[in-house]
Amino acid sequence: MIYDLIIIGGGPAGAGAAVYSARKRLNTLFITSEFGGQSVVSEQIYNWIGTVSISGNELAQSFKKHVLANSTNTDPKSTLTVKEGARVNSIIKQENIFKIKTDTNEEFETKTILIATGSQRRKLEAKNADRLEHKGLTYCATCDGPLFDGADVVVIGGGNAGFESASQLLAYCNSVTILNRSDKFRADEITVEKVLQNPKVKAVKNAEILEILGDKFVEGIVYKDTLTNKNITLKVTGIFVEIGQIPNTEFIKDIVPLDALGRVKIDPWTQKTETSGIWSAGDCTNILYHQNNIATGDAVRALEDIYVTLKTK
């Protein structure tokens, strides 16, 4: 069988595209190792439109329920087949057909592909960082900022994401300290100046993070001033890590052009990649902003363009 479309990835982008594909009756195979994407580990999500509050696990289950409701699992007339628990290892293009291989030793053929594999947060390497993740240490100010109302918090990272997170947190927090590893901020100068004008914000350079303090919840952070070699302790109850993202694109680097950060290069008008027949959406792409709602919208845009391509061109 040659599918019209294979969707790779089970986060908000992949799930959104799968539902739209099913509604349009494209002969589609949906492949994902699991549903949910990055948000699956979040205790509560407050910015998923239409839902006041939902846990990451609940959101993942809602994605799964919605996709399966439109698949051959529940509707014999459906053209959407769901394959959960598999990862794509490689994609090979032969003329106008793509051959996809998975880690379950299966091969599939398709006319078009939507890559929606997302990304993963670059994790903080410091003592107790893994143990206190989601216990005061978080990787999303947009998602978790309201939980730290009136708190003293730290943002780790001196890029635009770090300063933008600090700016968001000012709406809730008593104080925000930005810790930057080097002696220069990577954020735009205008952004740095604007954020640091707020008296509630302090920025520290040459800070090497050593340890996160706390038993059941974050109580502080220890960093080394690399200029003086002195260890400094800050009492904070919230830590927001913004040290970059790692796109899940290793398996497509030989078939789809990536940017310097490993993200899929797309045309934002259509979500097309530079490889004919392949589209991409969500956090694995080189768009400016990454959020669940944005990923879903981008995937729907891609699906609309895929449908037009398959049916009219």
Secondary structure, 3 states (H helix, E strand, C coil): CEEEEEEECCCHHHHHHHHHHHHCCCCEEEEECCCCHHHHHCCCECCCCCCCCECHHHHHHHHHHHHHHCCCCCCCCCCEEEEECCCEEEEEEECCEEEEEECCCCEEEEEEEEECCCEEECCCCCECCCCCECCCEECCHHHHHHHHCCCEEEEECCCHHHHHHHHHHCCCCCEEEEECCCCCCCCCHHHHHHHHCCCCEEEECCEEEEEEECCCCCCEEEEEECCCCEEEEECCCEEEECCCEEECCHHHCCCCCECCCCCECEECCCCEECCCCEEECCCCECCCCCCHHHHHHHHHHHHHHHHHHHHHC
